[in-house]
C-alpha cells in the first residue's frame, strides 16, 4: 500500500473540517423572561400549550418544559377550560365562539356538547358504545378454540378441578372405592370423601359440573375493605393522595410513621381498588384526581405473549449457534469486539503512515 503524500494529507484534513462543520449542531435558542411571560399569559388565556406555542412561534416541547418547571398541572388547566366552555354555552354563546375563546378545536367542542368522551384513541358515546380507531388490530378466528368459563378454569393444583371431579364421577361409577380413587388421582382419601359428601345432590348422585359450580359459589370471602372500616388509615391515605403521593409511597410512609400499629397497614393494591372499584370504595371519588396518572379506570396490562417484541426476529442463544461459525470465515460471524479491534488497528496504522 502506498504512502499518503502531503497533498493527500491536506485534502483529507480539509474534508474532515467540512464534515465537522456540517455536523456541528446549532446553538440552542435562549428565551428571555419577557418571552416566557408572554407564553404563560397566552397559555392562561387559551388553556392549551400547543395553541399558545403556535401563536408565539415557539416549539411546543419547549413550552411544555416551562410548564413542568413551573409546577403547573396541565390536567387541572384542561378541566378549567372544560368548565369555562360549558359556562359559555350555558350563557347562550355559540359553539364556535365558545371554542375560540377557550382555545378548543371545533371537533372537540362538538364531542363535548354531545357527551362523547375520549380514551386511548377511542370515542365513548353516551349510550355506552365505543368507537375504536385502532386500525392495526388482528382478528383471529376462535371457531377452533373452546372457551372455558371463569368458574370452570383450574385455580391451583392444590384444589380439585373440573377434570378431577369428572374423574371422581367416572371412577365411582365403576365401583371403585374412595381409597382407590384417591390413589389414582394422587389425592388424600379424606379429600375425595369430603368432596363427594359436600357436593352431591339430594338424591345422593354426584354431578361434576354441579359440584364445580357449588365449589365456586363457596369460594368468595366478602368483607368490607380496610379503608372503609379504619377511619384513621383512610384519612392518612386521603391526605397523602391530595399532595400527589403514589400508593407505594403511602404504604412505605405508614410503616415509618406507625411502626408498631398493625392496623395502620395497607398494600398499594388496596388503595388502587378503593379508587377504581366503586364496590370496594372507601375513598371519595374526587380523590381519584390526585393520582399522578390522572386515570379513573385501570389500564389493562398486556400478557407477555401479547407484548410487542423487542426485535423483529426472535433472539437466538449463544449456545444455539451453528458449528460453522467457529472458524470465523465469514465477517458476519465475528464477535463485535473483534470487529472493533480490527477497525481500531486499521485506524492506528493509517494514522502512523
C-alpha positions as CSV (number, residue, x, y, z in Angstrom):
1,X,0.0,0.0,0.0
2,X,1.4,3.4,-1.0
3,X,2.1,6.2,1.4
4,X,-0.1,9.3,1.8
5,X,1.7,12.4,0.5
6,X,1.4,16.0,1.8
7,X,-1.3,16.9,-0.8
8,X,-3.4,13.9,0.2
9,X,-3.0,14.8,3.9
10,X,-4.2,18.4,3.3
11,X,-7.1,17.1,1.2
12,X,-8.3,14.7,4.0
13,X,-7.9,17.3,6.7
14,X,-10.0,19.7,4.6
15,X,-12.7,17.1,4.2
16,X,-12.7,16.4,7.9
17,X,-13.0,20.1,8.7
18,X,-16.0,20.3,6.3
19,X,-17.7,17.3,7.8
20,X,-17.2,18.6,11.4
21,X,-18.7,22.0,10.4
22,X,-21.7,20.3,8.8
23,X,-22.3,18.0,11.8
24,X,-21.9,20.8,14.4
25,X,-25.3,21.5,16.0
26,X,-26.7,25.0,16.0
27,X,-26.6,26.7,19.4
28,X,-29.8,26.4,21.4
29,X,-32.1,29.4,21.4
30,X,-32.2,31.4,24.6
31,X,-35.5,32.8,25.6
32,X,-35.9,36.0,27.6
33,X,-38.1,36.4,30.7
34,X,-40.5,38.6,28.7
35,X,-40.9,35.8,26.1
36,X,-41.6,33.3,28.8
37,X,-44.1,35.6,30.4
38,X,-45.9,36.2,27.1
39,X,-46.2,32.4,26.7
40,X,-47.7,31.9,30.2
41,X,-50.1,34.7,29.5
42,X,-51.2,33.1,26.3
43,X,-51.4,29.7,28.0
44,X,-53.6,31.1,30.7
45,X,-55.8,32.7,28.1
46,X,-56.1,29.8,25.7
47,X,-55.6,26.9,28.1
48,X,-53.6,24.9,25.6
49,X,-49.8,24.6,25.4
50,X,-50.0,23.8,21.7
51,X,-52.2,26.8,20.8
52,X,-50.1,29.2,22.9
53,X,-46.9,27.9,21.3
54,X,-48.2,28.3,17.8
55,X,-49.5,31.8,18.5
56,X,-46.0,32.9,19.6
57,X,-44.0,30.7,17.2
58,X,-42.3,28.6,19.9
59,X,-41.8,24.9,20.0
60,X,-44.5,23.1,21.9
61,X,-41.9,20.8,23.6
62,X,-40.0,23.8,24.9
63,X,-43.2,25.4,26.2
64,X,-44.3,22.1,27.9
65,X,-40.9,22.0,29.6
66,X,-41.5,25.5,31.0
67,X,-44.9,24.4,32.3
68,X,-43.4,21.4,34.0
69,X,-40.7,23.5,35.7
70,X,-43.4,26.0,36.9
71,X,-45.2,23.2,38.6
72,X,-48.5,23.7,36.7
73,X,-50.8,20.8,36.4
74,X,-51.9,20.6,32.8
75,X,-54.8,18.4,33.6
76,X,-56.2,20.9,36.0
77,X,-55.9,23.6,33.3
78,X,-57.8,21.4,30.9
79,X,-60.5,20.8,33.4
80,X,-60.7,24.5,34.0
81,X,-61.0,25.0,30.2
82,X,-63.8,22.5,30.0
83,X,-65.7,24.2,32.9
84,X,-65.3,27.6,31.2
85,X,-66.5,26.2,27.9
86,X,-69.7,24.8,29.4
87,X,-70.3,28.1,31.3
88,X,-70.1,30.0,28.0
89,X,-72.5,27.5,26.4
90,X,-74.9,27.9,29.3
91,X,-74.8,31.7,28.7
92,X,-76.1,31.0,25.1
93,X,-72.6,31.6,23.5
94,X,-72.4,29.9,20.1
95,X,-70.3,26.8,19.9
96,X,-67.8,28.2,17.5
97,X,-67.3,31.3,19.6
98,X,-67.1,29.4,22.9
99,X,-64.5,27.1,21.4
100,X,-62.5,30.0,20.1
101,X,-62.5,31.8,23.5
102,X,-61.1,28.7,25.3
103,X,-58.8,27.6,22.6
104,X,-60.6,24.4,21.7
105,X,-60.8,22.6,18.4
106,X,-64.3,22.7,17.0
107,X,-64.4,18.9,16.6
108,X,-63.7,18.5,20.3
109,X,-66.3,21.1,21.1
110,X,-68.9,19.0,19.2
111,X,-67.9,15.9,21.2
112,X,-68.2,17.8,24.5
113,X,-71.7,19.0,23.6
114,X,-72.8,15.5,22.6
115,X,-71.3,14.0,25.8
116,X,-68.7,12.0,24.0
117,X,-65.5,11.1,25.9
118,X,-62.1,10.3,24.5
119,X,-59.9,7.5,25.9
120,X,-56.9,5.7,24.3
121,X,-57.8,6.5,20.7
122,X,-61.4,5.6,21.3
123,X,-64.6,7.6,21.5
124,X,-67.0,6.6,24.2
125,X,-70.6,7.5,23.3
126,X,-73.2,8.4,25.9
127,X,-75.2,5.2,25.2
128,X,-72.1,3.1,26.1
129,X,-71.0,2.3,22.6
130,X,-67.2,2.5,21.9
131,X,-65.7,3.5,18.6
132,X,-62.2,2.2,18.3
133,X,-59.9,3.8,15.7
134,X,-57.1,1.3,16.1
135,X,-56.7,0.0,12.6
136,X,-53.9,-2.5,13.4
137,X,-56.0,-5.0,15.3
138,X,-55.6,-8.5,14.0
139,X,-58.8,-10.5,14.4
140,X,-58.3,-14.2,14.8
141,X,-60.9,-16.8,14.3
142,X,-61.9,-18.5,17.5
143,X,-64.0,-21.2,15.9
144,X,-61.5,-23.9,16.9
145,X,-60.9,-22.5,20.4
146,X,-63.1,-23.8,23.2
147,X,-63.6,-21.0,25.7
148,X,-63.7,-22.1,29.4
149,X,-65.8,-20.1,31.7
150,X,-64.0,-18.5,34.6
151,X,-65.8,-20.7,37.2
152,X,-64.5,-23.8,35.4
153,X,-60.9,-22.8,35.0
154,X,-58.4,-24.6,37.3
155,X,-57.2,-22.4,40.1
156,X,-54.3,-24.3,41.5
157,X,-53.2,-27.9,41.8
158,X,-54.0,-27.7,45.5
159,X,-57.7,-27.5,44.7
160,X,-59.9,-30.0,42.7
161,X,-60.5,-29.0,39.2
162,X,-63.4,-29.9,36.9
163,X,-61.3,-32.7,35.3
164,X,-60.7,-34.1,38.8
165,X,-64.4,-34.0,39.6
166,X,-65.2,-35.7,36.3
167,X,-62.7,-38.5,37.1
168,X,-64.3,-38.9,40.5
169,X,-67.7,-39.4,39.0
170,X,-66.4,-41.8,36.3
171,X,-64.3,-43.9,38.7
172,X,-67.0,-44.1,41.3
173,X,-69.5,-45.2,38.7
174,X,-67.2,-48.2,38.0
175,X,-67.5,-49.3,41.7
176,X,-64.0,-48.2,42.8
177,X,-63.6,-47.4,46.5
178,X,-62.7,-43.9,47.8
179,X,-59.1,-45.0,48.6
180,X,-58.6,-46.4,45.1
181,X,-59.9,-43.2,43.5
182,X,-57.7,-41.1,45.8
183,X,-54.7,-43.2,44.8
184,X,-55.5,-42.8,41.1
185,X,-55.8,-39.0,41.4
186,X,-52.9,-38.8,43.9
187,X,-55.1,-37.2,46.5
188,X,-55.8,-37.9,50.1
189,X,-58.8,-40.2,50.7
190,X,-60.3,-37.6,53.0
191,X,-60.3,-35.1,50.1
192,X,-62.3,-37.4,47.9
193,X,-64.7,-38.4,50.7
194,X,-65.3,-34.7,51.7
195,X,-65.8,-33.7,48.0
196,X,-68.5,-36.4,47.4
197,X,-70.4,-35.7,50.7
198,X,-70.3,-31.9,50.4
199,X,-71.2,-31.5,46.7
200,X,-73.6,-34.4,46.0
201,X,-77.2,-33.8,45.1
202,X,-80.3,-34.5,47.2
203,X,-80.7,-37.9,45.5
204,X,-77.1,-38.8,46.6
205,X,-75.8,-38.6,43.0
206,X,-72.6,-36.8,42.3
207,X,-72.5,-34.5,39.3
208,X,-69.1,-32.9,38.4
209,X,-70.4,-29.7,36.8
210,X,-72.8,-29.1,39.7
211,X,-70.0,-29.8,42.2
212,X,-67.7,-27.3,40.4
213,X,-70.4,-24.6,40.5
214,X,-71.1,-25.2,44.1
215,X,-67.4,-25.0,45.0
216,X,-67.0,-21.8,43.0
217,X,-70.0,-20.3,44.9
218,X,-68.4,-21.0,48.2
219,X,-65.0,-19.6,47.1
220,X,-65.6,-15.8,47.7
221,X,-64.9,-14.3,51.1
222,X,-66.8,-11.0,51.0
223,X,-65.8,-8.5,53.6
224,X,-65.6,-4.7,54.0
225,X,-62.4,-3.1,52.7
226,X,-59.9,-2.0,55.3
227,X,-60.1,1.6,54.1
228,X,-63.8,1.6,54.9
229,X,-63.5,0.2,58.5
230,X,-60.3,2.1,59.5
231,X,-61.1,5.8,59.8
232,X,-57.5,6.8,60.7
233,X,-56.0,4.8,57.9
234,X,-58.4,6.3,55.4
235,X,-57.7,9.8,56.5
236,X,-53.9,9.3,56.2
237,X,-54.3,7.9,52.7
238,X,-56.6,10.8,51.6
239,X,-54.1,13.4,52.8
240,X,-51.2,11.9,51.0
241,X,-53.1,11.4,47.8
242,X,-54.1,15.1,47.8
243,X,-50.4,16.0,47.8
244,X,-49.7,13.8,44.9
245,X,-48.1,10.8,46.7
246,X,-48.2,7.4,44.9
247,X,-49.8,4.4,46.7
248,X,-46.4,2.8,47.0
249,X,-45.0,5.9,48.9
250,X,-48.1,5.9,51.1
251,X,-47.6,2.3,52.1
252,X,-43.9,2.9,52.9
253,X,-44.8,6.0,55.0
254,X,-47.3,4.1,57.0
255,X,-44.6,1.7,58.2
256,X,-42.3,4.6,59.0
257,X,-44.9,6.7,60.9
258,X,-46.7,3.8,62.7
259,X,-44.0,1.1,63.2
260,X,-46.0,-0.7,66.0
261,X,-49.6,-0.2,64.9
262,X,-50.6,-3.2,62.8
263,X,-53.9,-1.6,61.9
264,X,-52.2,1.2,60.0
265,X,-51.0,-1.2,57.3
266,X,-52.2,-1.3,53.7
267,X,-50.8,-2.6,50.4
268,X,-50.8,-0.5,47.2
269,X,-53.4,-2.8,45.6
270,X,-55.9,-2.0,48.3
271,X,-55.6,1.8,47.5
272,X,-55.9,1.2,43.8
273,X,-59.1,-1.0,44.4
274,X,-60.6,1.7,46.6
275,X,-60.1,4.3,43.9
276,X,-61.0,2.3,40.8
277,X,-63.7,-0.1,42.1
278,X,-66.9,1.5,43.4
279,X,-68.0,-1.7,45.1
280,X,-64.8,-1.6,47.3
281,X,-64.8,2.1,47.9
282,X,-63.7,3.9,51.0
283,X,-62.1,6.9,49.3
284,X,-64.1,9.8,47.9
285,X,-64.5,9.9,44.1
286,X,-62.8,13.4,44.0
287,X,-59.6,11.8,45.4
288,X,-59.1,9.9,42.2
289,X,-57.9,13.1,40.6
290,X,-54.9,13.0,42.9
291,X,-53.4,10.0,41.2
292,X,-50.4,11.0,39.1
293,X,-51.7,9.2,36.0
294,X,-55.0,11.1,36.2
295,X,-56.9,7.9,35.2
296,X,-60.3,7.0,36.6
297,X,-60.0,3.5,35.2
298,X,-57.3,0.9,35.4
299,X,-55.1,0.4,32.4
300,X,-55.0,-3.3,31.4
301,X,-51.6,-4.8,31.2
302,X,-50.8,-7.0,28.2
303,X,-49.6,-10.5,28.7
304,X,-46.1,-11.5,27.8
305,X,-47.3,-13.2,24.6
306,X,-49.3,-10.1,23.5
307,X,-46.4,-7.6,24.1
308,X,-44.6,-6.1,21.1
309,X,-41.3,-7.9,20.7
310,X,-38.1,-6.0,21.2
311,X,-36.6,-7.3,18.0
312,X,-38.2,-8.3,14.7
313,X,-36.6,-11.7,14.6
314,X,-36.6,-14.0,17.7
315,X,-33.4,-13.9,19.7
316,X,-31.0,-16.9,19.4
317,X,-29.0,-18.0,22.4
318,X,-25.2,-18.2,22.1
319,X,-25.3,-21.9,22.9
320,X,-27.6,-22.5,19.9
321,X,-25.1,-21.1,17.3
322,X,-24.3,-23.3,14.4
323,X,-20.9,-25.0,14.4
324,X,-19.7,-23.4,11.1
325,X,-19.3,-20.0,12.8
326,X,-16.4,-21.2,14.9
327,X,-13.8,-20.8,12.1
328,X,-14.9,-17.1,11.6
329,X,-14.5,-17.4,7.8
330,X,-17.4,-15.0,7.2
331,X,-17.1,-11.5,8.6
332,X,-20.7,-11.6,9.9
333,X,-19.7,-14.5,12.2
334,X,-17.1,-12.4,14.1
335,X,-17.7,-11.1,17.5
336,X,-18.3,-7.3,17.8
337,X,-15.2,-7.0,20.0
338,X,-13.0,-8.5,17.3
339,X,-14.5,-6.2,14.7
340,X,-14.0,-3.1,16.8
341,X,-10.4,-4.1,17.5
342,X,-9.8,-4.7,13.8
343,X,-11.2,-1.3,12.8
344,X,-9.2,0.4,15.6
345,X,-5.9,-1.3,14.5
346,X,-6.5,-0.2,10.9
347,X,-7.2,3.4,12.1
348,X,-4.0,3.4,14.1
349,X,-1.9,2.0,11.2
350,X,-3.4,4.6,8.9
351,X,-2.6,7.4,11.3
352,X,1.0,6.3,11.6
353,X,1.7,6.3,7.9
